[in-house]
Structure formats: structure tokens, C-alpha cells
Amino acid sequence: GVVQVLRSNLRGDQAPVLAAVGPMQFEVVVDRLEREFSTEVSLDHLGYQLALQVDRAGADTVNSSAGAEVLERTDGTLLAVFTDRWRMQRIAKAHPELVLESLAAGVV
């Protein structure tokens, strides 16, 4: 979908991560939650700009790196998110065993 709810082992279940294709999608979600469910919503911008698929073997490496985090989709797919391409390249260079794969268009 256009918006996905992701889970982070670092943040726990009480702080899900909302992923969307653009800023307007966040506004739509907040509006719908407030209007349709009469709930108060607060979003914090995480600043990640790049997402790649990572395997379980590489999850700890990503989670222990500054400017990166692993998020899990509802289907179990692990996504390594990075503040920018430079950060991803630095982590990949420091950990050549790390397997990062591009996502199919429209997945996240």
C-alpha cells in the first residue's frame, strides 16, 4: 500500500513506524485517524531517506550503525533505512558481508 506500519526492535511495539511515499500521505493518515476514530495522533519525523531490504544476518549490523535502523514489515520483510545514500555506502563499505537489496518499485 501507499502507507505501511512498520515495527522496530529498537523502538518496540508501542512506537510503530509509519512509512509513506510522500509527506501528504502522512497528513491523510493523521486526518483519517482523528476524524474516523476520534483519536489524537502525534508523528515524529525520523529523517530516513533510503530503504533497502536486508537479511536477518545483517540486521544487528545495521541497528548498531549510526544513521540507520532496521524496520520490519507485516510480511516479515526487513528493511534497512538510512538517513542518506552516503551513510548507506559507508556502512556497506565497513561491512562487506552486509547484503542489501533494492526494493521493487512501489513496495515502500
SULURMO-V262762 format. One record per residue. N is the residue number from 1. RES is the residue in one letter. PSI is psi in radians with two decimals (none if undefined). OMEGA is omega in whole degrees, -180 to 180 (none if undefined). Layout:
# SULURMO-V262762
n->(N,N)
res->(RES,RES)
psi->(PSI,PSI)
omega->(OMEGA,OMEGA)
This chain:
# SULURMO-V262762
n->(1,2,3,4,5,6,7,8,9,10,11,12,13,14,15,16,17,18,19,20,21,22,23,24,25,26,27,28,29,30,31,32,33,34,35,36,37,38,39,40,41,42,43,44,45,46,47,48,49,50,51,52,53,54,55,56,57,58,59,60,61,62,63,64,65,66,67,68,69,70,71,72,73,74,75,76,77,78,79,80,81,82,83,84,85,86,87,88,89,90,91,92,93,94,95,96,97,98,99,100,101,102,103,104,105,106,107,108)
res->(G,V,V,Q,V,L,R,S,N,L,R,G,D,Q,A,P,V,L,A,A,V,G,P,M,Q,F,E,V,V,V,D,R,L,E,R,E,F,S,T,E,V,S,L,D,H,L,G,Y,Q,L,A,L,Q,V,D,R,A,G,A,D,T,V,N,S,S,A,G,A,E,V,L,E,R,T,D,G,T,L,L,A,V,F,T,D,R,W,R,M,Q,R,I,A,K,A,H,P,E,L,V,L,E,S,L,A,A,G,V,V)
psi->(3.06,-0.59,2.38,2.58,2.12,2.74,2.51,2.24,-0.52,-0.61,-0.47,2.98,-0.41,-0.18,1.26,2.73,2.20,2.15,2.38,2.84,-0.22,2.87,-0.61,-0.56,-0.62,-0.72,-0.70,-0.78,-0.83,-0.81,-0.80,-0.73,-0.72,-0.76,-0.83,-0.47,0.05,0.81,2.60,2.33,2.38,2.20,2.43,2.25,2.21,-0.37,0.24,2.43,-0.22,2.35,2.32,2.65,2.45,2.64,2.93,-0.59,-0.51,-0.10,-0.79,-0.67,-0.81,-0.81,-0.44,0.08,2.43,2.46,0.35,2.76,2.68,2.28,2.57,2.26,2.91,-0.39,0.06,-0.14,2.33,2.30,2.20,2.12,2.50,2.63,-0.52,2.99,-0.65,-0.78,-0.79,-0.78,-0.69,-0.77,-0.76,-0.67,-0.68,-0.37,1.34,-0.30,-0.22,2.21,1.99,2.28,2.52,2.64,2.65,2.56,2.34,0.00,-0.81,none)
omega->(180,179,178,174,-178,-180,179,175,180,-176,-179,-176,-179,-179,179,179,179,179,-179,-178,179,-176,-178,180,178,179,179,-180,180,-180,-178,179,-179,-177,-173,-177,-180,-179,177,-177,176,180,173,179,-178,175,177,-177,-174,178,176,177,179,177,-178,-180,-178,-175,-179,178,-180,-178,-180,-179,177,177,-179,-180,175,177,-178,175,-179,178,179,178,178,179,172,179,-174,179,178,-178,180,180,179,-179,178,-180,179,179,180,-177,-176,178,-178,180,178,-178,177,176,175,180,176,-178,179,none)
